[in-house]
Amino acid sequence: MPIDVTSVHPAAPARVHGVLTDESFLRETTTTLGAQLREVSTDGTTTRVAMLAPTAGIPAVFARFVAREVAVTDVRRWRPDGDGWRCDLEVRAEVFGRSVEVLGERRLEPVGDGGTRSLVTAEARVDAPLVGRQAEGAVRELIRVVLRREAEVLDARLSAG
């Protein structure tokens, strides 16, 4: 089952892209997630965030397999796409030697009122025999939560001017 998340933001795609690729936004979003930032870089086209993300709140069936924090790397490669923007998403982590990855794309499209529709489509993969499918479901839900929190920070920034 893929990850499909759509949100609408009160600014044009170029402005939304500008915020999504701003280093202070990336730092704030990481803090909002309760994660410890290890590295952040952006050049307006590629963003890279490395963090230690807390595992509190994960389903109990997986809790014994993870530490209190997991190292996560989030890389997004942006390019213009018509009147909007598009990026490749690549989120990777390793949990006790097993790889976890979320690969997909995000599109920023203009909507009629001067706003932007953000569409994220991705797949989660967990290299874990026996529990891989269940773990992928947990990762999909976690990504939805992360995107929801990111959208809240984004909208606050856009509203602030």
C-alpha positions in Angstrom: 0.0 0.0 0.0 1.5 3.3 -1.0 1.8 6.5 1.0 -0.5 9.2 -0.5 -0.7 12.5 1.4 -2.2 15.7 -0.1 -2.3 19.1 1.6 -3.1 22.6 0.4 -1.1 25.7 1.4 -1.9 29.4 1.2 0.9 30.5 -1.1 2.2 30.0 -4.7 4.4 26.9 -5.4 7.6 29.0 -5.7 7.0 30.4 -2.2 6.2 27.0 -0.8 9.3 25.5 -2.4 11.3 28.4 -1.0 10.2 27.6 2.5 10.6 23.8 2.1 14.2 24.3 1.1 15.1 27.0 3.7 17.6 25.8 6.3 15.8 27.4 9.2 12.6 25.7 8.2 14.4 22.3 8.1 15.8 23.0 11.5 12.5 24.0 12.9 10.7 21.0 11.5 13.3 18.6 13.0 12.8 20.3 16.4 9.0 20.0 16.0 9.4 16.3 15.5 11.3 16.0 18.8 14.4 14.9 16.9 18.0 15.8 17.4 19.5 17.5 14.4 22.9 16.0 13.3 23.3 17.7 9.9 21.4 20.0 7.6 22.3 21.3 4.2 20.5 23.0 1.4 21.4 24.7 -1.9 17.8 25.4 -3.0 17.7 22.3 -5.1 18.8 19.5 -2.8 18.1 19.4 0.9 19.7 16.9 3.3 18.7 16.4 6.9 20.4 13.8 9.2 18.7 13.4 12.6 18.3 11.2 15.6 14.5 10.6 15.7 12.8 9.4 18.8 11.0 6.0 18.7 8.6 6.7 21.5 5.1 5.9 20.4 5.9 3.2 17.9 3.7 0.1 18.0 4.6 -2.2 20.9 5.3 -5.2 18.6 8.4 -3.2 17.2 9.5 -1.5 20.4 11.8 -4.3 21.4 13.6 -4.1 18.1 14.6 -0.4 18.3 16.6 1.9 20.5 15.2 5.1 22.0 16.5 6.9 18.9 17.0 6.0 15.3 19.4 7.7 12.9 17.4 9.0 9.9 18.6 10.7 6.7 16.1 12.6 4.6 17.2 13.8 1.1 15.0 15.7 -1.3 16.1 16.7 -4.8 14.0 19.5 -6.3 13.4 20.6 -9.9 10.9 22.9 -11.6 7.8 21.2 -13.0 5.7 23.4 -15.2 4.1 26.0 -12.9 5.2 24.1 -9.9 8.0 22.0 -8.4 8.7 18.3 -8.0 11.2 16.5 -5.8 12.4 12.9 -5.3 12.1 11.8 -1.7 14.6 9.5 -0.1 14.3 8.7 3.6 16.6 6.1 5.0 17.3 4.5 8.4 18.9 1.5 9.8 17.5 -0.4 12.7 19.6 -3.2 14.2 21.3 -3.8 10.8 18.0 -3.8 8.9 17.4 -1.1 6.3 14.2 1.0 6.3 13.6 3.3 3.3 10.9 5.5 2.0 11.2 6.4 -1.7 8.9 8.6 -3.6 8.1 12.0 -4.9 6.5 15.3 -3.9 4.7 17.6 -6.3 3.8 21.2 -5.7 1.0 22.3 -8.0 -0.8 25.7 -8.2 -4.4 25.8 -7.3 -7.0 28.4 -8.5 -6.9 30.6 -5.4 -3.1 31.4 -5.6 -2.3 28.5 -3.3 -0.4 25.2 -3.7 -1.5 21.6 -3.6 1.3 19.3 -2.2 1.0 15.7 -3.3 3.3 13.1 -1.7 3.4 9.6 -3.1 5.9 7.1 -1.8 6.5 3.4 -0.9 8.0 2.2 2.4 10.3 -0.8 2.5 11.6 -2.6 5.5 14.2 -5.4 5.2 12.9 -7.6 8.0 11.8 -11.2 7.5 8.5 -12.1 9.2 7.6 -8.6 10.4 8.5 -6.6 7.3 4.9 -6.0 6.1 3.8 -5.0 9.6 6.8 -2.7 10.0 6.1 -1.1 6.6 2.6 -0.3 7.8 4.1 1.4 10.9 6.6 3.3 8.8 3.8 4.5 6.5 1.8 5.8 9.4 4.9 7.5 10.8 5.5 9.3 7.5 1.9 10.5 7.5 2.4 12.0 10.9 5.8 13.6 9.9 4.2 15.2 6.8 1.2 16.5 8.9 3.6 18.1 11.3 5.8 19.5 8.5 2.6 21.0 6.9 1.7 22.7 10.2 5.2 24.3 10.4 5.0 25.3 6.7 1.6 26.9 7.0 2.6 28.8 10.1 5.6 30.2 8.2 3.5 31.0 5.2 0.9 32.8 7.3 3.6 34.8 9.1 4.7 36.4 5.8 
